[in-house]
Amino acid sequence: MLIRIVTIFPEFFASPLGVSIVARALESESLRIELIDLREHGKGTHRQVDDAPFGGGPGMVMMIEPIDRALGDSGHRVLLTPAGARLRQDDLERWAGIDELVLICGRYEGVDERVAENLVDDEVSLGDFVLAGGEAAAAAIIEGIARLLPGVVGNEESIKSESFRDGLLEEPQYTRPSSYKGWEVPEVLLSGDHARIERWRAEQRRRRTAERRPDLLGGDSAVARP
């Protein structure tokens, strides 16, 4: 899989791409990363990529022309923006199944709306907060996708039972010691009764999701998807 990243800060990715699961995916060639410096597609001798907003207002807006030139002709294009739909595990799984993904990192006050209207396939946000730019979101997406690629995670069974599978959060996890400062591991996990343990885990997944993320169950805080 090829992931192309359009950014004005390609150096941001030196560390995220060099460690852990992402590094393993790159070494195994399950994943390829291409960093596209947007300024190389900027206008004029100063490689301009932003300009003042029409109608006035604070800040600068990223221009459509440099982005259009940087995108090329292929790939599924994703604009990273606070105005996008909230990123979900379903998105990562969908993108992990394609050959080429293009991540466009917004900056400044925003991106010319014509980019979203005409040049991209998805708009996504990490959540209901604002970052200085889309680079951190891109790094998160890359890691989320890398661990889904065949052969990257050592025990692929662990992926099948993690949070957001089947729309539920993962159940609580415990390990040794079974007792620490009077804090005990639930007895059922020490019972050796695998059928009982699985029933407990299923109930914990439902309970934790209802308490912490009712939107995943269609509760009042559910976020509409396009």
Secondary structure, 3 states (H helix, E strand, C coil): CEEEEEECCHHHHCCHHHCHHHHHHHHCCCCEEEEEEHHHHCECCCCECEECCCCCCCCCEECHHHHHHHHCCCCEEEEEEEEEEECCHHHHHHHHCCCEEEEEECCCCEECHHHHHHCCCEEEECCCCCCCCCHHHHHHHHHHHHCCCCCCCCCCHHHHCCCCHHHCCCCCCCCCCCEECCEECCHHHHCCCHHHHHHHHHHHHHHHHHHHCHHHHCCCCCCCCC
